[in-house]
Amino acid sequence: MKKLFFLALCLLASLPELSAQTYKVITSVESIVPNGLGRSRIINALEDKDYKEYSSVQTEDDNTRNKSDRSEIRVKNFEETKLLNFYNLGGIRFQNIAANDALITSMINDMTANGWELVFVSSAVESESGKDDGQGIFITRYIFRK
């Protein structure tokens, strides 16, 4: 009986944690605007939003829309960390990229030290790409789990 109890206790202790996981998204936006005119930042929302409050159901029979004002979606409490732009008057600045990497690494290390695990990274570039392309951003989303 004692062996059975001990075996059950060991089995119970080896089960994965049953609590729900929490995710956190932090975004870096790095300007690729020539001449250093853009703005680059790490953005971290400091408040939660429930997507259901801003969602609606569309059906063939009924178009039930959420009547909430779009301005209610805005997050007013967020942390903003300055980054350097990729370009200055002389062109691409590799020192700026290295500095941004150091700041982003510091942010990731801080998050992991606080119990978050980096599980996904997603990035994209948005640019007009026309003849006189003067706009663009390099955006990266860091998705953490706890």
C-alpha positions as CSV (number, residue, x, y, z in Angstrom):
1,M,0.0,0.0,0.0
2,K,2.8,2.4,0.9
3,K,4.5,1.7,-2.5
4,L,1.3,2.4,-4.3
5,F,0.8,5.6,-2.4
6,F,4.4,6.7,-3.1
7,L,4.0,5.8,-6.8
8,A,0.8,7.9,-7.0
9,L,2.5,10.8,-5.3
10,C,5.5,10.7,-7.7
11,L,3.1,10.5,-10.7
12,L,1.1,13.4,-9.4
13,A,4.3,15.5,-8.9
14,S,5.5,14.8,-12.4
15,L,2.3,16.1,-14.1
16,P,2.7,19.4,-15.9
17,E,1.4,22.5,-14.2
18,L,-2.4,22.7,-14.8
19,S,-2.8,26.5,-14.5
20,A,-3.5,28.6,-17.5
21,Q,-0.6,30.2,-19.3
22,T,-0.3,34.0,-19.8
23,Y,1.1,35.6,-22.9
24,K,2.7,39.0,-23.3
25,V,3.5,40.8,-26.6
26,I,6.2,43.5,-26.8
27,T,6.8,45.2,-30.1
28,S,9.8,47.0,-31.5
29,V,9.4,49.5,-34.3
30,E,12.6,50.5,-36.1
31,S,12.5,53.3,-38.6
32,I,13.9,52.7,-42.1
33,V,13.1,56.3,-43.1
34,P,16.1,57.9,-44.8
35,N,18.0,60.8,-43.2
36,G,17.2,59.7,-39.7
37,L,13.8,61.4,-39.7
38,G,11.8,58.4,-38.4
39,R,11.1,57.3,-34.8
40,S,12.1,54.0,-33.4
41,R,10.8,52.5,-30.1
42,I,10.1,49.4,-28.0
43,I,6.4,49.4,-27.0
44,N,5.1,47.5,-24.0
45,A,1.4,47.9,-23.1
46,L,0.9,48.2,-19.3
47,E,-2.8,47.5,-19.3
48,D,-4.9,44.5,-20.6
49,K,-7.7,44.6,-23.0
50,D,-10.4,41.9,-23.6
51,Y,-10.7,41.4,-27.3
52,K,-14.3,40.2,-26.8
53,E,-15.4,43.7,-25.8
54,Y,-14.5,44.9,-29.3
55,S,-15.6,41.9,-31.3
56,S,-18.9,41.3,-33.2
57,V,-20.6,38.4,-34.8
58,Q,-21.5,38.5,-38.4
59,T,-24.2,36.1,-39.7
60,E,-26.4,35.9,-42.7
61,D,-29.5,36.5,-40.7
62,D,-28.2,39.0,-38.2
63,N,-25.5,41.7,-38.3
64,T,-24.9,42.2,-34.6
65,R,-22.2,44.7,-34.2
66,N,-20.4,45.9,-31.2
67,K,-21.2,49.5,-30.7
68,S,-18.1,50.4,-28.8
69,D,-16.2,53.5,-29.9
70,R,-12.8,52.8,-31.5
71,S,-11.2,55.2,-29.2
72,E,-12.0,52.9,-26.3
73,I,-9.6,50.4,-27.8
74,R,-6.6,52.6,-27.3
75,V,-4.1,51.8,-24.6
76,K,-3.1,54.9,-22.7
77,N,-0.7,53.2,-20.2
78,F,2.3,51.9,-22.0
79,E,6.1,51.9,-21.7
80,E,8.1,53.4,-24.5
81,T,11.8,52.7,-24.9
82,K,13.7,54.8,-27.4
83,L,15.7,53.1,-30.1
84,L,18.0,54.6,-32.7
85,N,16.9,54.9,-36.4
86,F,18.6,52.6,-39.0
87,Y,19.5,55.6,-41.2
88,N,21.1,59.0,-40.7
89,L,22.3,61.6,-43.2
90,G,25.2,59.4,-44.1
91,G,23.1,56.3,-44.8
92,I,22.7,53.1,-42.9
93,R,24.2,53.2,-39.4
94,F,25.5,49.8,-38.2
95,Q,26.3,51.3,-34.8
96,N,22.6,52.2,-34.4
97,I,21.6,48.6,-35.2
98,A,24.2,47.3,-32.7
99,A,22.8,49.7,-30.1
100,N,19.2,48.6,-30.8
101,D,20.3,45.0,-30.5
102,A,21.8,45.7,-27.1
103,L,18.6,47.4,-25.8
104,I,16.4,44.6,-27.2
105,T,18.7,42.0,-25.6
106,S,18.4,43.8,-22.3
107,M,14.6,43.8,-22.6
108,I,14.5,40.1,-23.4
109,N,16.9,39.3,-20.5
110,D,14.8,41.4,-18.1
111,M,11.6,39.6,-19.2
112,T,13.2,36.1,-18.8
113,A,14.6,37.2,-15.4
114,N,11.0,38.0,-14.4
115,G,9.8,34.5,-15.3
116,W,8.7,35.1,-18.9
117,E,9.8,32.7,-21.7
118,L,10.4,34.0,-25.2
119,V,8.3,31.6,-27.4
120,F,7.8,33.4,-30.7
121,V,9.3,36.2,-32.7
122,S,7.5,37.6,-35.7
123,S,8.9,40.5,-37.9
124,A,8.0,42.3,-41.0
125,V,8.9,45.4,-43.1
126,E,6.5,47.9,-44.3
127,S,7.6,50.2,-47.0
128,E,6.0,52.3,-49.8
129,S,8.8,51.1,-52.2
130,G,7.9,53.6,-54.8
131,K,10.5,55.6,-56.8
132,D,10.9,58.2,-54.0
133,D,10.4,55.8,-51.1
134,G,10.7,57.9,-48.0
135,Q,8.7,55.8,-45.6
136,G,9.1,52.5,-43.9
137,I,9.3,50.6,-40.6
138,F,10.8,47.3,-39.5
139,I,8.5,45.9,-36.9
140,T,9.2,42.9,-34.6
141,R,6.8,41.3,-32.2
142,Y,8.2,39.4,-29.2
143,I,5.7,36.9,-27.7
144,F,6.5,35.8,-24.2
145,R,4.8,33.1,-22.1
146,K,4.6,32.6,-18.4
